[in-house]
Amino acid sequence: MVALMVCALTFWPNWSPLQAASAARIDTPAQAEFRSQTLPPLGFAARETRSNPQANAAPGATMVAIAAAPDRPRVDLATTLGQGDSLGRMLQRVGVGSGDAERVSNLVAGAVPLADIAPGTRFAITLGARDGPGEPRPVDHIAFRARFDLALDLTRNGSALGLSSKAIAVDETPLRIRGLAGSSLFLSARAAGVPVGAIQQYLQTLDAHMSLDAVQPSDTFDLITAYKRSAAGEAEAGNLLYAGLERQGHQELQLLRWGDQGEFLGSGEMDQGGGATSLIMPVAHGHITSLYGMRFHPILGYTRMHAGVDFGAPYGSPIYAVADGFVSFAGVHGGHGNYVRLEHGSGLGSGYGHMSRIAVSPGMRVHAGEVIGYVGSTGLSTGPHLHYEVYRDGHTVDPLSVHFAMHAGVDHATQAAFKARLAKLLLVKPGAALSPLGSGRSPAFAGPR
């Protein structure tokens, strides 16, 4: 049908394109008419413009100039505290006078330290009528969330400002989520509802203790993160508290955030301080890549003595002292790169090379199992690993032939506290933090932060 119509149009003898309407076809009086009607607010008091288009919308005799436009009796606005900003400067930018801004800052500071008010906090502000032309508007009301668990209101009563605070109930049950790793651990955790920040911390923690390439699709990830919910409906995820990985029903990793530095330690690492016959490995979950003895050096290109044992481990993995001792050297040491030497007494010493970062300094006393640095690839190195040496009377010996007995790495009280905290966290049920508030649960989980 379409083809037939095209043919008919093609052979129509008098066919020609349609012409669009042109503004040039509108005569001058019509243009003046349209122009006069496009300004209704002025049209009622403007001079007649149809006969004189040049005077279109000019003010007429009935239009009277006023001295000043009436001021609004109140202004409602919202503003946000910026990074590096102060409460007083923010208030003055939105029109609050310096006097009121100072009074508001002093009142708020009496309820909560001003430094605790986080950037991004939103303020609902009502300003009243000015006392005179050009004067700043007084503050009538300010409402904002000073903290996750505290709301503040400032209200004017006559000439004075008063402050009232409202505590907001907060549930701090940690958020625990478990699931299969699948083909992508990140995507699987995200699909399970894990906050992005918690996933990043989880992957970094795993990567410091094992190779992420070793994670299998059938493995189960298990993570617990600090989590807060308020009765007002907001939720806020905090730091990762626990990182676990299960393989075929067995615990592959159980890592707990511990200590002032927020380092993740496993129960096996904490147990290293328990017995007099325990053997400490210098790096957790490391695998031997080169033994003690003659070998072909991959960088120098010839065979020479390899005076230690190399442990392959992820970049940044913690390196542990194998026994009590003191630091005799900590710094750059030729091909060893960043290097630490420990003296343990009875002619025994140990060395740790290629560190990415050194965590001790010369003269320090260290205990067995204490972190002295982190795996890296400094010096003559082809990739992240630990070069571990053992000395007897100043000469290197095969490190695997020497067993350092541990006597005082981690005290029993610390071990007990670590295990108690781990056991308490593992009592948290997956998804418990998402159950409705007031469902019979304790309103706050007094666990680790």
N, C-alpha and C positions, 0 to 999 in steps of 0.2 A: 504493500500500500504506500509506504514511504517512497519507494522507488518510482512508483507511478506519479506521485505528486511532484517529485523533483523533475521528472520529464515534462510534466504539464507546465510547470513554471518556466522551464528552460525554453520551451517553444512558444510561450505567450508573446504575442507580437508587440504589445504596448507595455511590457513589464519594465519597471524602473524602481530603484531603491527608494524606500520611505525616507522622508526627511524629518529629522528631529526638530522639535520646537526650538526656536531661537529667541534669546532675550531681545534681539534687535527688532523683533516684530512688535514689542510692547511700546506704545508711544509714550511721550514725555509726561502727559497728565496722568496716565495709568501708573507710571513709575512713582510719581509723587504721591499718588494715593496709597500705593503699597508701602512706601517708606513711612508715611505718616502713621500707618496702622502697626508698624513694627515696634513702636515705642509707646505702649499703652500708658506706662506710669507718667510720662511727660505729655502725652497727647491731650490729656484733659485740661492742662493749663498752658499748653504751648500755643504759639501764634498759628493762625491758619497757614498751612504750608502747601496747599494744593495749587495755589496760584503763584507761589514763590518757592520753588524747590530749594533755592540756595539758603533759605532761612528755616529749613526743616528742623523741627524740635527745639527751636529757640525759645527761651523762657518768655512767658506772657506776663501781663500786668498783674494777674492774680497770684503769681508765684512770689513768695516772700522768703528772703534769706533768713536763716536762724543763726543765732550766735554759736550754739554748740548742740550737738546731738545728745539726747538723754542717755545717761550711763546705765548699764545693766545693774540691777540691784545685787546680783550674785553671779558667780562664775564657777561652774563645776568642771574639773579637769582631772586628768590622770597623767602621771609622769613616772619615770623609772630611774632608779639610782644607777649611775654609770660606774664603770671600772675606774678606780682611783678618784672618784668624786667624793664630796662630803655632803652631809645632809643640809647644812646651811647654804652652801653654794647652789645646790639643786633647787631649794625653795626660792632663793632670790631670782633664779633664772625664770621661774614661772610667774613672777610678779609679787612675791611676798617681800615685805619690807625687811630691812636688816634687823630691826628690833624684834619683830615677830619671829624671824628665822633663828635668831639667837635664843629666844625664849623656848621655841619648839625644841631646838637641839639640847638645851639644858634639861628640859623635862624628859625627853627620851633617854638621855644619858643617865638619868636617875633610875630608869627601869631596866635598861640593857646597855652594855658597852656599845658605843657607836660603831666600833670596829667589827662587831658581830653581825651587823646588818649587811647582808651579802649583796654584791652588785647584781642588778637585775630585779631587786625588790621593787614592787609596784606600789605607788602611793595614790590614793583617792583623796583629792583636795577640793574643798569648797572655800572660795574667797568671797568676802562680803563686800558691801558698798564702800566706795572711797569716802574719806572725810572731806575731800575737796578735789578740784580738778588737778590732775597730775600727781596726786598722792598715791602711794601703793595701797593695794587692797589688803584689808586685815584678814587673818586666817579665822574662818568660822569653824572648820572641821577638817581633820586629817585622820585617815584610817589606813593601816598597813600591817603586814605580817612581819614583826621584828625577827622572829625565829620560826622554825617549823612548828614549835609548840606554844607560840605566844603571839597574840594579836594586840595591837595598841590602838587606842582611839584618843584623839585630842579634840576637845570641844570648847568653844568660847562661851563663857557665862559672864555677861556684862563686859567688863574690861579685862577679865582674867581668862587665861587658858587653863583647863583642867585635863588631866590625863587619867585614863582608866585602862586597865590591862585585863585580858581574858586568856586564861590558860586553855590550851587545846589538847584534848586527850590524844596520845600518840601510842600506837602499837609498834613494838620494835622486834617482833618475831622475824628472825632471818629468813630469807627466801632461799629455799632449796629446790633445785631442778635437776632431774635426771633424764637421760635419754640415750638412744643409740647414736654413735658417732656418724654412721652413714658415710657417704662418699665425701662429704665436706663437714668437718667438725664445726666450723663457724656457722654454716647455713643451718645445720641440724639444731645447734643450740639456739640460734635466732628464732627458728620456727617453733621451738619449745617455749619461747617467751623469755629467754635470758636477756637482760639489758646488754646493750652493745658494750658498754664499759666493762661489765663483768666478764663478757666473753674475751675481750682483749687481755684482761688480767689473767684469766684462766689459761689462755694459750701461751702467754709469756711465762707463766709459772711452770706449765708442762714442759715448755721448750728448755727451761733451765735445768730440768731433771731427766729429760729423755728426748729422743729425736721425735719430732712431730710426724716424720715420715713413717715411724713405727706404729702409729695409731691405726688400728684396723677398723673397717666399717662395722664389725660386730661388737666392738668395744662399747662399754657404757660410760658416758661422762657423768660425773656427779659433782656438782658445785653448790656452794653455799655462800651467799653474799649478804652483807648487812642491808637491812631494809626497814624503812619507816613509813607508816601510814598514819595520817591524822584523821580525827573525827570530821574534819572539814572536807575530806575527800581526796586530798593530795597524797602522792606516794613519791618516795625518794630512795633510790638505790645507793648504797655506799660501797665500801671496799670489799673485795673478795676475801672471805674468811677461810674457806676450805676448798681444796681442789683434789678430786679423786678420779681414778680411772680403774674400771673393772674389766677383766678379760676372762671369759669363760667361767664366770661366777667367782673368780678370785680377785682380791685386791692387788692391782698392779702398782698403784700409787695412792698414798694417803698423805696429803700435805696440808699443814695447818699454818696460818699466819701467826708468827710468834716473835716476841721481843720488840724493843723500841724501834728497830729499823724496819719492822714489818716484813721480815724475811720468812719465807715458807720453808718449813722443816718437816721431815717425815718421821714417823715413830721409830723407824730403824736408825736414823741419824741420832735421835735423842737417846736411844738405847746404847749408843756407842760409849756413853759414860758410865755404864752400869757395872761392868765386871772387870776383874783384874786380868782376864785372859782374852778379852775382846780384841779383835784385830780391826784397826781403823784403816779404811781406804782413803786415799788423799782426795778423791773426787767421787761423789755419789753417782751411781748408774753409768760410770765410765767403762769403756771397753778397751782392752789392750790392743794397740795398733803396731807397736814395735817393742821388741824385747832388748834386754841388756846384752851387749856383745858387738862384734864386728858387723857392720852393715854398709850397704851402698847409700851414701847420703843423697837425698833427692834434689837438694839445691846445689851442693858443692860438686856433685858429679863424680865422686870417687869413694872408695871403700875406706872407712875409718871406724874407730871405736865409738860405739854408742854407749855412753856411760850412765844410762838410766833406762827407765821404762816409760813409754808414751801411752797415755790414756786418752782416747778420743772421747770428747764430751761437747755438748752444745756450748756455744759462745755465751759467756756470762755465768756458767755454772759455778757454784761456790767451791773453793778449794779448802781442805781441812788440814790442820796440823795433825800428823800421825801420832804424836806423843807430846807430853809436856816438855817445855824447853824455853829458851830465850832466842830472840831474833838477833843474829849476828850480822846479817846483811839484808837490805831491802831496797832495791833500786834496779837500774839498768845494768846488765851484766853480759856484755858482748852478744854472742849468738843466742844466749838464753833469753834475751829481751828483758822484760820485767821479771825479776827473779827475787826469791826469798830463801834465805839459808837459816835453818834452825839448828841449835846445839842442844842435845838431849842429855849430855853427861855420859860418863864411862867411855869417852872417845867416839860416841855415835852422833851423827848429824844427818839432816835431810835437806834436800834442795827442791825447789818448785819453780819451773821456768815457763816462759811464754805467756805470762799472765796478761789479761787485758787491764786489770787494775789491782793494785796492791792495797791490802786493808790493814797492814801493820807497819811499824817503824822500828829501826834498830834499837836494841836495848829493851824492848817490851818482853814481858813474860806472857807466854801463851799456854793454854791447856789443850790436851788432846781433844780433837773434834771441833776446835774453835776455827772459825773462818779466817783465813789469812790472806785471801785474794780470790780472783775470779778468772776462769778459763778465758784465754785469748789466743792471739796468733802473732805476738811480737817477737822480734829477733829473727833468726833463721828458721822460719816455719812456713809450711805450705797450707795450713788451715788450723782452726781452733783445736787445741789439745793441751794436755798437761805433760810436761817433761818432768819426771819424778826421779830424784837421785837419793841414794843413801851412802853416807860416808862412815868408814870405820878407821879411826886413827889417821884421818886426813886423806884416805884413799877411797875411791868409789868401789862399791861392791854391788852385786846383784840385789836390787831392792826386794825382789820376791823371795830372797833367802833370809830376810830379816823380818822378824815379827816383833812389832812394838807392843808391849803390854800396856794397857790403859789403866791408870789408877785414879785419876780425878778429873775426867773431862767434864762431865755434867753431874751435879750432885743429885742425890735421890729425891730431894724435895722438889727440885725443878722438873725432874722426870715425872713425878707424881702429878704436879700441877699441869704439865703438858698433856698427860694422858687423860686427866679429869676434864680438861677443856675440850679435848678431841671427842671424848665420849659424850659430853653434853651436847655438842654441836650435832653429832650423828643421831641424837634423839629427835631432832627436828624432822618432821614429816614433809616429804615433797609437797609443795603447794600450800602448806599450812598458813603461810603469810598472806595468802590471797583469800582466805575464808572471811566471811562477813565479820565486821567488828561487833563485839558484844555477843559472839556465838558461844560463850562459855569458856573461851580460852583465857589464859592470863593476859592482862592488857599490856604487859611488857615482858620481853625475854631478857633476863639478866645475864646474857652470855657475853662473849668477847666482842669487842668493837673492831 
